[in-house]
Amino acid sequence: MELQNHLFNTIAQVISNARQTAYRNVNSIMLRMYWEIGRLIVEDEQQGREKAQYGKASLKNLAGQLSLEFGKGFDERNLNNMRAYYRSFPIWNAVRTELSWTHYRLISRVEDESHRQQYIQLSIDNQWDTRTLQRNIQSQYLNRTLAPVTAQPQPHQFIKDPYIFEFLNLPSDVRQTESTIEAALINHLREFLMEMGKGFAFVARQQHIVTDTADFYIDLVFYNYYLKCFVLVDLKTGKLGHGDIGQMDMYVRMYNDLKKQADDNPTIGIILCTEKDETIVKYSVLAENEYLFASKYRLYLPKEEELKQLIEQDRITLELDHENK
């Protein structure tokens, strides 16, 4: 029986590997085909005297001919996608065949070239499916990070502002308790870790810390493998206050003293709140401690303009903080 199981497992692995290889090959061929079609369309357009008008008419006629011959996969909309795909990745060697055509169709719509490259790498590293990628593009995942990640990671490069928790499916027009939001985040841990960003691993909820004189409970504890440090998260359902900052400062100091190992970097503390008073931020320990952060969060995905405004507000505040340090 054991020999039969071994034979079955071995054959099953051979079949699985063959199917994966076949998928990768077919995917690579399809990506190359769409890239070549996009290249030919762009080059044909560039020969026209009136580029915009010529390209539009040419594409419509071309779509009609190809659709009659090869089916709906070559309609005008898809040809536009192929054209955008080639324009975004004019060098074939820059195309990573680990991703699907739908990944590239979404990424091609991103205007910033550096962001396109980052979304490709993030999708590969974190195995984002196309739904996750689309959500992250819509929520301006990269713009919400306080700074881009460099070769030598720094704490502020791994912190977002604001955080978006629309995946919890909690009504935003009803005041939620901290325990309700916290429980929902744990129940959606995969999405929560994705929103936290690269390198985060969950450690504990309501971690009990005992000192000589008192007991304390930290809402959420993570470890970041790139920063090589613990990350404490304190969740608030209202506006940031002095007491919230003082409490997190104490938690971080306590964690460094009681939990941090010798090879760990200093602990980071993040206070998640619905609103921040910039005066409190400016004149509190937040302004001088590079390991303490206060970030807003939303239980819904804001409209594009609202999200841009939230991001811009925090960029201005961050720049002012750096000038004051």
Salt bridges, closest charged atoms under 4 A:
GLU36 OE2 - ARG32 NE 3.12
GLU36 OE1 - ARG39 NH2 2.79
GLU43 OE1 - ARG39 NH1 3.17
GLU45 OE2 - ARG83 NH1 2.16
GLU45 OE1 - ARG87 NH2 3.27
GLU98 OE2 - ARG96 NH2 2.78
ASP125 OD2 - LYS198 NZ 3.61
ASP161 OD2 - LYS276 NZ 2.71
GLU166 OE1 - ARG135 NH2 2.90
GLU182 OE2 - ARG205 NE 2.55
GLU195 OE1 - ARG135 NH1 2.75
GLU195 OE2 - ARG144 NH1 2.56
ASP215 OD2 - HIS208 NE2 2.61
ASP234 OD2 - LYS236 NZ 3.48
ASP244 OD1 - LYS236 NZ 3.72
ASP249 OD2 - ARG253 NE 3.13
GLU275 OE2 - ARG298 NH2 3.03
GLU304 OE2 - LYS308 NZ 3.26
ASP314 OD1 - LYS276 NZ 3.10
ASP314 OD2 - LYS296 NZ 3.07
